[in-house]
Amino acid sequence: MIKKIMLLALMLNSFFPSILGQGPDSVYVKEIVQFQAEINSKFTNKRTSPFCNKDRKRFKSLEYYPINKRYRVKAKLARHPNEDFFRMKTSTGNRSIYRKYGEVNFEIDEKSFVLSIYQSLSAIESTEQKNDLFLLFKDDTNGNETYEGGRYLDLIIPEGDMIILDFNKAYNPLCHYNSAYSCPIPPKENYLGLEIKAGVKRYQKN
């Protein structure tokens, strides 16, 4: 399955370069294809899949938007070092502990946007995840082509004040696949008033 996904993406890159928005870029295509393959691999693995056993056995692949570098943007990071921890709302009513790490300012299609990014207390207390950041967002594809509850992006704390937001790596909360999971809900200020046609689409059971 993974080999088929990689082969398909490379064929699209070779024969339909306009899909990428900026022409052929095999290195970048391989990076995103690898991201997609890793998600599919986790979803088929009994130990890491969010699906119940019956749904996992029927699972074949998630559906993704065509890879498009238009949605890989450079953002300016404004840190908020004195923010307090708070309990973020989740899909189950439970509360996860986060703090607002800062805001990212960027443009898509010559429109300016500002989104809040967060850092979880569990990540800070972890040696391996202490540099992890979390972006939750909603856009105009939600409830149509993508999950109505919004999507996520995983980020790493940069050394400077610039950070890459690659929406081709946007993924769905696990509660989209199994209601037993408790997933943070994107805050109102993290709504993007446009369609982000990149990343993982809504999952349709086969």
N, CA, C and O of each residue as an XYZ file, in Angstrom:
824
protein
N       0.819     -1.206      0.000
C       0.000      0.000      0.000
C       0.858      1.264      0.000
O       0.603      2.192     -0.768
N       1.885      1.298      0.871
C       2.757      2.475      0.951
C       3.483      2.710     -0.362
O       3.593      3.846     -0.824
N       3.986      1.618     -0.969
C       4.701      1.753     -2.239
C       3.777      2.294     -3.324
O       4.198      3.096     -4.157
N       2.525      1.860     -3.315
C       1.561      2.334     -4.314
C       1.298      3.819     -4.159
O       1.198      4.538     -5.153
N       1.184      4.294     -2.913
C       0.937      5.718     -2.657
C       2.110      6.553     -3.147
O       1.919      7.579     -3.799
N       3.327      6.112     -2.834
C       4.518      6.855     -3.256
C       4.636      6.880     -4.770
O       4.980      7.910     -5.350
N       4.355      5.759     -5.411
C       4.448      5.685     -6.863
C       3.431      6.616     -7.514
O       3.752      7.297     -8.488
N       2.213      6.653     -6.988
C       1.175      7.514     -7.544
C       1.559      8.974     -7.433
O       1.389      9.733     -8.388
N       2.077      9.382     -6.279
C       2.449     10.780     -6.096
C       3.585     11.189     -7.025
O       3.575     12.287     -7.581
N       4.544     10.320     -7.187
C       5.663     10.628     -8.070
C       5.218     10.714     -9.521
O       5.745     11.525    -10.283
N       4.253      9.885     -9.914
C       3.714      9.951    -11.267
C       2.979     11.269    -11.487
O       3.110     11.891    -12.541
N       2.211     11.688    -10.494
C       1.503     12.969    -10.597
C       2.489     14.129    -10.703
O       2.278     15.078    -11.458
N       3.574     14.031     -9.926
C       4.576     15.081     -9.957
C       5.253     15.163    -11.320
O       5.586     16.254    -11.784
N       5.458     14.023    -11.960
C       6.155     13.992    -13.237
C       5.291     14.463    -14.400
O       5.755     15.192    -15.276
N       4.024     14.037    -14.397
C       3.176     14.290    -15.547
C       2.233     15.475    -15.384
O       1.737     16.014    -16.373
N       1.981     15.889    -14.124
C       1.083     17.012    -13.867
C       1.721     17.979    -12.878
O       1.203     18.137    -11.772
N       2.823     18.629    -13.231
C       3.544     19.485    -12.297
C       2.716     20.653    -11.802
O       3.021     21.196    -10.740
N       1.670     21.069    -12.527
C       0.861     22.208    -12.084
C       0.153     21.911    -10.780
O      -0.228     22.839    -10.067
N      -0.035     20.637    -10.444
C      -0.682     20.266     -9.205
C       0.093     20.818     -8.017
O      -0.500     21.170     -6.998
N       1.411     20.895     -8.142
C       2.235     21.362     -7.049
C       2.259     22.875     -6.938
O       2.691     23.394     -5.909
N       1.834     23.570     -7.905
C       1.772     25.015     -7.828
C       3.095     25.689     -8.165
O       3.098     26.819     -8.654
N       4.216     25.022     -7.916
C       5.514     25.636     -8.177
C       6.397     24.710     -9.007
O       7.622     24.774     -8.904
N       5.808     23.867     -9.812
C       6.586     23.012    -10.677
C       7.120     21.778     -9.968
O       6.868     21.574     -8.780
N       7.859     20.958    -10.706
C       8.376     19.704    -10.136
C       9.286     19.949     -8.937
O      10.133     20.843     -8.960
N       9.107     19.166     -7.915
C       9.941     19.253     -6.713
C       9.916     17.881     -6.052
O       9.201     17.663     -5.074
N      10.690     16.976     -6.589
C      10.611     15.583     -6.163
C      10.980     15.381     -4.700
O      10.422     14.506     -4.037
N      11.913     16.180     -4.189
C      12.313     16.041     -2.785
C      11.141     16.368     -1.877
O      10.867     15.650     -0.915
N      10.452     17.457     -2.189
C       9.306     17.849     -1.375
C       8.175     16.842     -1.498
O       7.543     16.493     -0.501
N       7.915     16.372     -2.710
C       6.873     15.366     -2.918
C       7.159     14.126     -2.084
O       6.253     13.584     -1.452
N       8.396     13.675     -2.075
C       8.757     12.487     -1.301
C       8.520     12.716      0.188
O       8.099     11.804      0.899
N       8.789     13.934      0.661
C       8.576     14.253      2.075
C       7.103     14.113      2.446
O       6.777     13.515      3.471
N       6.215     14.657      1.623
C       4.790     14.599      1.925
C       4.254     13.184      1.738
O       3.429     12.722      2.527
N       4.715     12.500      0.706
C       4.294     11.113      0.495
C       4.705     10.251      1.687
O       3.954      9.372      2.111
N       5.888     10.503      2.222
C       6.344      9.765      3.397
C       5.444     10.057      4.596
O       5.109      9.152      5.360
N       5.057     11.311      4.757
C       4.124     11.699      5.815
C       2.811     10.930      5.682
O       2.292     10.401      6.665
N       2.280     10.870      4.469
C       1.028     10.162      4.233
C       1.176      8.661      4.486
O       0.293      8.026      5.063
N       2.291      8.115      4.048
C       2.528      6.679      4.216
C       2.642      6.313      5.689
O       2.177      5.252      6.103
N       3.258      7.185      6.481
C       3.408      6.912      7.908
C       2.061      6.906      8.617
O       1.826      6.077      9.495
N       1.171      7.831      8.240
C      -0.163      7.835      8.830
C      -0.903      6.545      8.481
O      -1.478      5.895      9.354
N      -0.883      6.181      7.200
C      -1.563      4.950      6.785
C      -1.005      3.727      7.503
O      -1.747      2.816      7.869
N       0.304      3.719      7.697
C       0.938      2.599      8.383
C       0.468      2.507      9.833
O       0.198      1.415     10.333
N       0.370      3.655     10.506
C      -0.111      3.667     11.893
C      -1.550      3.194     11.980
O      -1.933      2.518     12.935
N      -2.345      3.549     10.984
C      -3.758      3.202     11.020
C      -4.007      1.717     10.730
O      -5.053      1.179     11.094
N      -3.069      1.076     10.091
C      -3.218     -0.362      9.818
C      -2.591     -1.224     10.916
O      -2.872     -2.420     11.005
N      -1.756     -0.626     11.737
C      -1.061     -1.345     12.798
C      -1.983     -1.513     14.008
O      -2.537     -0.535     14.511
N      -2.143     -2.726     14.463
C      -3.053     -3.006     15.574
C      -2.690     -2.232     16.829
O      -3.577     -1.853     17.594
N      -1.410     -1.991     17.055
C      -0.969     -1.315     18.274
C      -1.152      0.198     18.226
O      -1.268      0.836     19.273
N      -1.180      0.777     17.036
C      -1.220      2.239     16.927
C      -2.463      2.779     16.240
O      -2.649      3.995     16.181
N      -3.304      1.922     15.727
C      -4.485      2.379     14.990
C      -5.542      2.946     15.939
O      -5.779      2.384     17.008
N      -6.182      4.066     15.550
C      -7.283      4.602     16.356
C      -8.583      3.840     16.146
O      -9.529      4.006     16.916
N      -8.640      3.009     15.116
C      -9.859      2.292     14.784
C     -10.131      1.154     15.761
O      -9.215      0.591     16.359
N     -11.403      0.835     15.904
C     -11.743     -0.413     16.561
C     -11.304     -1.542     15.630
O     -11.033     -1.307     14.452
N     -11.234     -2.740     16.146
C     -10.661     -3.847     15.378
C     -11.385     -4.073     14.052
O     -10.744     -4.325     13.032
N     -12.709     -3.985     14.061
C     -13.493     -4.218     12.844
C     -13.179     -3.160     11.781
O     -12.982     -3.492     10.612
N     -13.134     -1.885     12.188
C     -12.859     -0.812     11.229
C     -11.419     -0.855     10.743
O     -11.139     -0.517      9.592
N     -10.505     -1.268     11.614
C      -9.094     -1.353     11.210
C      -8.909     -2.386     10.106
O      -8.144     -2.160      9.168
N      -9.593     -3.500     10.209
C      -9.457     -4.555      9.206
C     -10.008     -4.115      7.848
O      -9.558     -4.599      6.809
N     -10.976     -3.202      7.852
C     -11.560     -2.717      6.599
C     -10.787     -1.530      6.024
O     -10.966     -1.171      4.860
N      -9.935     -0.928      6.840
C      -9.213      0.276      6.411
C      -8.214     -0.025      5.303
O      -7.499     -1.026      5.355
N      -8.169      0.858      4.289
C      -7.200      0.720      3.210
C      -6.280      1.929      3.118
O      -5.059      1.782      3.066
N      -6.860      3.115      3.097
C      -6.039      4.321      3.020
C      -6.892      5.536      3.334
O      -8.096      5.550      3.077
N      -6.256      6.552      3.890
C      -6.916      7.843      4.024
C      -6.905      8.525      2.667
O      -6.165      8.129      1.767
N      -7.728      9.549      2.529
C      -7.761     10.321      1.288
C      -7.097     11.665      1.538
O      -7.335     12.304      2.563
N      -6.264     12.091      0.594
C      -5.499     13.317      0.746
C      -5.760     14.258     -0.431
O      -6.060     13.829     -1.546
N      -5.635     15.545     -0.144
C      -5.644     16.509     -1.237
C      -4.361     16.355     -2.056
O      -3.358     15.867     -1.536
N      -4.378     16.764     -3.332
C      -3.134     16.783     -4.110
C      -2.089     17.652     -3.415
O      -2.423     18.692     -2.846
N      -0.860     17.241     -3.459
C       0.234     17.999     -2.841
C       0.370     19.353     -3.538
O       0.474     19.420     -4.763
N       0.370     20.426     -2.752
C       0.369     21.771     -3.312
C       1.212     22.695     -2.448
O       0.853     22.980     -1.305
N       2.329     23.162     -2.986
C       3.246     23.997     -2.211
C       2.683     25.387     -1.912
O       3.267     26.142     -1.136
N       1.581     25.712     -2.512
C       0.895     26.963     -2.174
C       0.518     26.991     -0.692
O       0.434     28.056     -0.079
N       0.294     25.803     -0.129
C      -0.126     25.714      1.261
C       1.036     25.405      2.203
O       0.825     25.019      3.352
N       2.234     25.575      1.720
C       3.419     25.522      2.576
C       3.911     26.960      2.705
O       4.507     27.511      1.780
N       3.653     27.556      3.865
C       3.903     28.989      4.009
C       4.907     29.269      5.124
O       5.016     28.524      6.099
N       5.629     30.359      4.946
C       6.552     30.820      5.968
C       5.818     31.827      6.850
O       5.240     32.791      6.350
N       5.844     31.604      8.146
C       5.118     32.457      9.091
C       6.086     33.110     10.072
O       7.152     32.572     10.372
N       5.693     34.267     10.556
C       6.476     34.932     11.591
C       5.898     34.565     12.946
O       4.697     34.697     13.182
N       6.761     34.108     13.825
C       6.342     33.653     15.144
C       6.537     34.756     16.174
O       7.635     35.289     16.332
N       5.456     35.089     16.872
C       5.519     36.035     17.993
C       5.296     35.229     19.275
O       4.189     34.753     19.525
N       6.323     35.081     20.067
C       6.230     34.289     21.288
C       5.515     35.060     22.403
O       5.613     36.283     22.492
N       4.793     34.312     23.252
C       4.127     34.876     24.426
C       4.646     34.132     25.657
O       3.989     33.213     26.147
N       5.810     34.520     26.153
C       6.484     33.725     27.190
C       5.801     33.713     28.552
O       6.120     32.862     29.382
N       4.882     34.622     28.804
C       4.288     34.718     30.142
C       2.864     34.178     30.227
O       2.150     34.456     31.190
N       2.454     33.415     29.230
C       1.096     32.865     29.238
C       0.950     31.776     30.305
O       1.867     30.987     30.533
N      -0.212     31.747     30.951
C      -0.503     30.729     31.962
C      -1.039     29.464     31.304
O      -1.554     29.505     30.186
N      -0.918     28.364     31.993
C      -1.525     27.127     31.532
C      -3.040     27.200     31.734
O      -3.524     27.865     32.650
N      -3.765     26.522     30.882
C      -5.223     26.476     31.005
C      -5.712     25.116     30.529
O      -4.965     24.338     29.936
N      -6.979     24.852     30.801
C      -7.568     23.578     30.398
C      -8.359     23.770     29.105
O      -9.409     24.412     29.098
N      -7.850     23.214     28.026
C      -8.463     23.372     26.712
C      -9.643     22.421     26.544
O      -9.574     21.259     26.946
N     -10.724     22.918     25.948
C     -11.904     22.095     25.703
C     -11.577     20.951     24.750
O     -10.762     21.085     23.837
N     -12.237     19.828     24.992
C     -12.046     18.671     24.120
C     -13.401     18.124     23.671
O     -14.447     18.551     24.161
N     -13.371     17.193     22.754
C     -14.582     16.627     22.177
C     -15.403     15.822     23.177
O     -16.601     15.630     22.968
N     -14.790     15.348     24.256
C     -15.499     14.538     25.242
C     -15.902     15.329     26.481
O     -16.557     14.795     27.375
N     -15.511     16.597     26.536
C     -15.798     17.398     27.721
C     -14.666     17.381     28.723
O     -14.660     18.167     29.670
N     -13.701     16.484     28.523
C     -12.515     16.499     29.371
C     -11.676     17.726     29.018
O     -11.928     18.383     28.008
N     -10.701     18.026     29.830
C      -9.862     19.202     29.591
C      -8.397     18.793     29.558
O      -7.905     18.113     30.459
N      -7.708     19.220     28.498
C      -6.278     18.971     28.373
C      -5.527     20.244     28.740
O      -5.983     21.347     28.440
N      -4.386     20.092     29.384
C      -3.647     21.248     29.890
C      -2.650     21.747     28.835
O      -1.761     21.016     28.400
N      -2.825     23.004     28.443
C      -1.966     23.654     27.452
C      -1.641     25.074     27.906
O      -2.241     25.608     28.839
N      -0.684     25.658     27.221
C      -0.469     27.096     27.325
C      -0.308     27.641     25.916
O       0.152     26.942     25.013
N      -0.688     28.883     25.745
C      -0.489     29.519     24.451
C       0.982     29.885     24.321
O       1.503     30.694     25.089
N       1.645     29.278     23.337
C       3.070     29.543     23.142
C       3.289     30.854     22.406
O       4.271     31.554     22.652
N       2.366     31.188     21.498
C       2.518     32.420     20.734
C       1.543     32.480     19.583
O       0.549     31.754     19.559
N       1.828     33.346     18.627
C       0.998     33.501     17.440
C       1.866     33.455     16.196
O       3.027     33.862     16.215
N       1.284     32.952     15.113
C       1.978     32.936     13.829
C       1.235     33.838     12.854
O       0.010     33.780     12.748
N       1.990     34.673     12.144
C       1.442     35.597     11.162
C       1.922     35.177      9.780
O       3.119     34.982      9.569
N       0.994     35.039      8.839
C       1.369     34.564      7.511
C       0.335     35.009      6.486
O      -0.704     35.574      6.829
N       0.644     34.740      5.218
C      -0.258     35.084      4.125
C      -0.519     33.872      3.238
O       0.371     33.060      2.986
N      -1.753     33.773      2.775
C      -2.127     32.828      1.727
C      -2.984     33.586      0.726
O      -3.967     34.223      1.103
N      -2.617     33.520     -0.545
C      -3.341     34.238     -1.599
C      -3.445     35.735     -1.284
O      -4.485     36.356     -1.504
N      -2.358     36.300     -0.769
C      -2.254     37.726     -0.451
C      -3.215     38.169      0.642
O      -3.484     39.362      0.787
N      -3.735     37.217      1.414
C      -4.562     37.533      2.572
C      -3.766     37.204      3.832
O      -3.085     36.180      3.899
N      -3.859     38.082      4.827
C      -3.092     37.910      6.057
C      -3.907     37.168      7.111
O      -5.113     37.375      7.245
N      -3.225     36.302      7.854
C      -3.880     35.524      8.904
C      -3.005     35.476     10.149
O      -1.780     35.579     10.077
N      -3.661     35.320     11.284
C      -2.972     35.148     12.565
C      -3.612     33.964     13.285
O      -4.828     33.929     13.475
N      -2.794     33.004     13.680
C      -3.283     31.837     14.405
C      -2.507     31.669     15.701
O      -1.322     31.995     15.776
N      -3.183     31.159     16.714
C      -2.528     30.860     17.986
C      -1.958     29.449     17.944
O      -2.583     28.536     17.406
N      -0.779     29.276     18.510
C      -0.188     27.945     18.624
C       0.030     27.626     20.100
O       0.200     28.524     20.925
N       0.022     26.345     20.414
C      -0.005     25.925     21.808
C       1.078     24.900     22.111
O       1.656     24.274     21.223
N       1.322     24.760     23.398
C       2.271     23.753     23.884
C       1.607     23.048     25.060
O       1.105     23.700     25.976
N       1.605     21.732     25.034
C       0.954     20.983     26.101
C       1.895     20.812     27.292
O       3.117     20.782     27.139
N       1.308     20.702     28.466
C       2.106     20.478     29.674
C       2.825     19.143     29.589
O       3.971     19.027     30.022
N       2.167     18.135     29.035
C       2.793     16.817     28.925
C       4.014     16.859     28.017
O       4.994     16.155     28.261
N       3.963     17.698     26.948
C       5.119     17.829     26.060
C       6.281     18.501     26.783
O       7.430     18.078     26.651
N       5.984     19.533     27.536
C       7.027     20.253     28.261
C       7.732     19.343     29.263
O       8.940     19.452     29.470
N       6.977     18.457     29.874
C       7.536     17.559     30.886
C       8.236     16.349     30.271
O       8.848     15.547     30.977
N       8.136     16.227     28.942
C       8.760     15.095     28.250
C      10.094     15.497     27.642
O      10.206     16.563     27.038
N      11.094     14.659     27.797
C      12.407     14.933     27.210
C      12.346     14.928     25.692
O      12.984     15.758     25.045
N      11.582     13.998     25.113
C      11.524     13.853     23.667
C      10.612     14.873     23.001
O      10.819     15.198     21.832
N       9.608     15.388     23.707
C       8.600     16.253     23.097
C       8.645     17.698     23.584
O       7.731     18.470     23.296
N       9.673     18.069     24.303
C       9.704     19.389     24.924
C       9.726     20.535     23.913
O       9.409     21.671     24.267
N      10.092     20.260     22.673
C      10.117     21.296     21.635
C       8.904     21.230     20.705
O       8.859     21.928     19.692
N       7.923     20.395     21.047
C       6.744     20.226     20.197
C       5.722     21.339     20.420
O       5.457     21.745     21.552
N       5.160     21.818     19.318
C       4.080     22.801     19.357
C       2.869     22.222     18.638
O       2.978     21.256     17.884
N       1.720     22.829     18.885
C       0.459     22.265     18.420
C      -0.407     23.382     17.834
O      -0.687     24.380     18.499
N      -0.822     23.198     16.583
C      -1.704     24.163     15.922
C      -3.023     23.488     15.600
O      -3.053     22.473     14.903
N      -4.115     24.047     16.105
C      -5.469     23.575     15.809
C      -6.134     24.641     14.955
O      -6.053     25.826     15.277
N      -6.787     24.245     13.878
C      -7.413     25.252     13.033
C      -8.672     24.719     12.362
O      -8.858     23.511     12.220
N      -9.528     25.647     11.955
C     -10.701     25.328     11.156
C     -10.663     26.170      9.888
O     -10.065     27.246      9.871
N     -11.298     25.683      8.833
C     -11.348     26.423      7.577
C     -12.637     26.087      6.852
O     -13.466     25.339      7.371
N     -12.811     26.625      5.670
C     -14.088     26.492      4.966
C     -14.292     25.150      4.275
O     -15.303     24.956      3.601
N     -13.358     24.225      4.429
C     -13.595     22.864      3.926
C     -14.255     21.987      4.988
O     -14.778     20.919      4.672
N     -14.233     22.434      6.246
C     -14.761     21.620      7.346
C     -16.250     21.337      7.176
O     -17.037     22.224      6.847
N     -16.611     20.086      7.407
C     -17.997     19.680      7.266
C     -18.383     19.334      5.845
O     -19.497     18.876      5.589
N     -17.462     19.552      4.919
C     -17.707     19.222      3.510
C     -16.664     18.212      3.048
O     -16.932     17.012      2.985
N     -15.478     18.709      2.726
C     -14.417     17.812      2.270
C     -13.539     17.323      3.423
O     -12.849     16.311      3.298
N     -13.570     18.042      4.536
C     -12.748     17.660      5.686
C     -13.613     17.533      6.934
O     -14.784     17.912      6.941
N     -13.018     16.997      7.976
C     -13.717     16.767      9.234
C     -14.268     18.071      9.797
O     -13.569     19.084      9.841
N     -15.535     18.036     10.230
C     -16.203     19.259     10.680
C     -15.581     19.865     11.935
O     -15.762     21.052     12.208
N     -14.847     19.050     12.699
C     -14.247     19.548     13.930
C     -12.919     20.247     13.751
O     -12.310     20.672     14.733
N     -12.448     20.378     12.504
C     -11.162     21.024     12.268
C     -10.032     20.028     12.135
O     -10.236     18.816     12.219
N      -8.839     20.555     11.927
C      -7.664     19.698     11.758
C      -6.491     20.240     12.560
O      -6.560     21.327     13.134
N      -5.411     19.463     12.589
C      -4.239     19.790     13.398
C      -2.980     19.859     12.539
O      -2.907     19.289     11.450
N      -1.991     20.579     13.073
C      -0.629     20.581     12.536
C       0.340     20.435     13.700
O       0.184     21.104     14.722
N       1.327     19.577     13.560
C       2.393     19.448     14.546
C       3.570     20.313     14.115
O       3.975     20.299     12.953
N       4.110     21.061     15.063
C       5.218     21.966     14.773
C       6.341     21.764     15.777
O       6.151     21.162     16.833
N       7.515     22.278     15.429
C       8.684     22.235     16.307
C       9.133     23.666     16.587
O       9.152     24.500     15.681
N       9.488     23.949     17.822
C       9.961     25.288     18.184
C      11.183     25.641     17.334
O      12.178     24.915     17.352
N      11.117     26.755     16.586
C      12.261     27.135     15.750
C      13.305     27.909     16.566
O      13.027     28.380     17.669
N      14.487     28.026     16.008
C      15.534     28.779     16.684
C      15.267     30.287     16.613
O      15.529     31.015     17.570
N      14.750     30.743     15.486
C      14.480     32.164     15.315
C      13.006     32.484     15.404
O      12.251     31.812     16.107
N      12.599     33.531     14.674
C      11.197     33.959     14.725
C      10.432     33.613     13.452
O       9.365     34.172     13.198
N      10.979     32.681     12.638
C      10.278     32.209     11.448
C       9.984     30.722     11.599
O      10.796     29.958     12.120
N       8.806     30.331     11.131
C       8.402     28.943     11.242
C       7.603     28.551     10.002
O       6.839     29.359      9.474
N       7.777     27.325      9.541
C       7.065     26.833      8.363
C       5.754     26.168      8.789
O       5.738     25.295      9.657
N       4.656     26.601      8.159
C       3.361     25.946      8.333
C       3.066     25.202      7.042
O       2.824     25.820      6.006
N       3.086     23.905      7.100
C       2.843     23.108      5.899
C       1.492     22.411      6.041
O       1.388     21.360      6.674
N       0.469     23.002      5.450
C      -0.874     22.452      5.569
C      -1.044     21.160      4.766
O      -2.070     20.492      4.889
N      -0.056     20.801      3.950
C      -0.073     19.486      3.309
C       0.094     18.377      4.350
O      -0.142     17.204      4.062
N       0.502     18.760      5.553
C       0.651     17.815      6.652
C      -0.475     17.950      7.680
O      -0.376     17.413      8.783
N      -1.535     18.660      7.323
C      -2.676     18.787      8.231
C      -3.378     17.436      8.361
O      -3.575     16.735      7.369
N      -3.748     17.082      9.566
C      -4.373     15.781      9.795
C      -5.597     15.918     10.697
O      -5.789     16.938     11.360
N      -6.415     14.874     10.708
C      -7.648     14.883     11.488
C      -7.406     14.462     12.931
O      -6.510     13.663     13.203
N      -8.207     14.999     13.868
C      -8.172     14.491     15.244
C      -8.575     13.009     15.264
O      -9.350     12.559     14.420
N      -8.052     12.274     16.216
C      -8.351     10.845     16.285
C      -9.818     10.577     16.586
O     -10.327      9.505     16.261
N     -10.513     11.539     17.207
C     -11.929     11.334     17.507
C     -12.770     11.278     16.233
O     -13.919     10.837     16.276
N     -12.217     11.717     15.101
C     -12.925     11.582     13.834
C     -13.051     10.105     13.448
O     -13.984      9.712     12.746
N     -12.103      9.301     13.914
C     -12.077      7.889     13.561
C     -12.654      6.992     14.660
O     -13.073      5.862     14.407
N     -12.664      7.519     15.872
C     -13.144      6.729     17.001
C     -13.561      7.705     18.108
O     -12.722      8.426     18.649
N     -14.843      7.725     18.441
C     -15.372      8.685     19.415
C     -14.857      8.460     20.825
O     -15.101      9.280     21.710
N     -14.146      7.360     21.049
C     -13.584      7.092     22.373
C     -12.432      8.038     22.699
O     -12.074      8.201     23.866
N     -11.848      8.664     21.668
C     -10.728      9.579     21.883
C     -11.233     10.958     22.299
O     -12.302     11.403     21.879
N     -10.447     11.612     23.123
C     -10.747     12.973     23.557
C      -9.812     13.923     22.821
O      -8.597     13.866     23.009
N     -10.376     14.810     21.972
C      -9.555     15.643     21.094
C      -9.772     17.123     21.380
O     -10.916     17.565     21.482
N      -8.696     17.898     21.512
C      -8.830     19.341     21.706
C      -9.602     19.996     20.560
O      -9.459     19.614     19.399
N     -10.419     20.983     20.908
C     -11.243     21.690     19.937
C     -10.564     23.003     19.539
O     -10.167     23.769     20.417
N     -10.422     23.282     18.239
C      -9.794     24.535     17.817
C     -10.525     25.751     18.383
O     -11.755     25.802     18.349
N      -9.784     26.728     18.904
C     -10.417     27.947     19.422
C     -11.000     28.790     18.294
O     -10.594     28.653     17.140
N     -11.950     29.659     18.623
C     -12.625     30.464     17.607
C     -11.646     31.316     16.806
O     -11.837     31.515     15.607
N     -10.603     31.818     17.459
C      -9.661     32.701     16.756
C      -8.810     31.957     15.734
O      -8.112     32.584     14.938
N      -8.859     30.635     15.747
C      -8.070     29.860     14.794
C      -8.897     29.373     13.610
O      -8.652     28.303     13.052
N      -9.879     30.185     13.245
C     -10.650     29.914     12.028
C     -10.055     30.684     10.861
O      -9.842     31.894     10.947
N      -9.787     29.973      9.767
C      -9.274     30.588      8.546
C     -10.429     30.745      7.563
O     -11.055     29.760      7.172
N     -10.703     31.955      7.175
C     -11.835     32.219      6.290
C     -11.542     31.936      4.839
O     -11.756     32.794      3.982
N     -11.060     30.756      4.550
C     -10.825     30.294      3.186
C     -10.731     28.780      3.215
O     -10.689     28.177      4.287
N     -10.699     28.171      2.051
C     -10.588     26.723      1.965
C      -9.114     26.317      1.930
O      -8.363     26.741      1.051
N      -8.719     25.505      2.881
C      -7.366     24.950      2.896
C      -7.436     23.561      2.263
O      -7.646     22.559      2.945
N      -7.255     23.527      0.941
C      -7.353     22.267      0.202
C      -5.994     21.580      0.188
O      -5.325     21.476     -0.840
N      -5.618     21.114      1.378
C      -4.332     20.432      1.562
C      -4.453     19.515      2.763
O      -5.262     19.743      3.663
N      -3.634     18.475      2.761
C      -3.622     17.566      3.897
C      -4.665     16.470      3.799
O      -5.114     16.111      2.711
N      -5.041     15.948      4.952
C      -5.958     14.803      5.034
C      -7.397     15.263      4.894
O      -7.805     16.260      5.489
N      -8.163     14.523      4.097
C      -9.590     14.798      3.936
C     -10.408     14.028      4.961
O      -9.869     13.250      5.747
N     -11.702     14.252      4.941
C     -12.620     13.523      5.796
C     -12.553     12.032      5.449
O     -12.427     11.655      4.284
N     -12.640     11.202      6.480
C     -12.557      9.761      6.260
C     -13.952      9.199      5.981
O     -14.903      9.469      6.714
N     -14.051      8.422      4.918
C     -15.282      7.740      4.573
C     -15.056      6.245      4.703
O     -14.168      5.688      4.057
N     -15.853      5.597      5.533
C     -15.696      4.154      5.701
C     -16.037      3.436      4.405
O     -16.997      3.791      3.721
N     -15.257      2.439      4.080
C     -15.500      1.663      2.857
C     -16.646      0.681      3.069
O     -17.001     -0.061      2.154
